[in-house]
Amino acid sequence: MWLLYHHRLPTNQSLKEKGISVNLKCQYCDYPKEDSSHIFFECQNSLNFWNSIQSKSDNQGATIAGKINESNWIDEWHSLKNKNFNH
């Protein structure tokens, strides 16, 4: 989470920006530019993952993939980490 929040994930795009010769395409869906936003929120494989998590949770059927993006996901993460969860 820290790496995502600080834009430090070693995505193909960030490696290219550091001068490393890489193919920019997403290795999962061949999207032309693999960056952290694509990996977590736009790639069809990610959307399938988030939706499978959603289907296992009790959130009245709303899909995560339809309403999530990098900034609101990080905001939610910050608010959740400060909550006390009783299991």
Steps between C-alpha positions, in 0.01 A plus 500: 500500500784737582654449157169568327432810708846642426495399131801273555374173353740358241252508212615481141426873466704600807790275396499660154508847660814390691671407175449125522417339168166321543188429300237748622207263436309343787605137516145392589288678239742664249378851587763733352608667828541309827493747790374462857157638417459247221630208707270564796192664351472467123636162389221251442683247716506751786133581453419130516705469819331798669158372397575153641599662830183707490284194441643342816429807712173632630465826308149467356613401153680819397808437291832638608630518145227739394582765757865465598799701389845554640428811707176389666645153564795654684266726698294196600815311597606786730158514667485122547844466655390728785185302582474240773360177356338253737520145371 
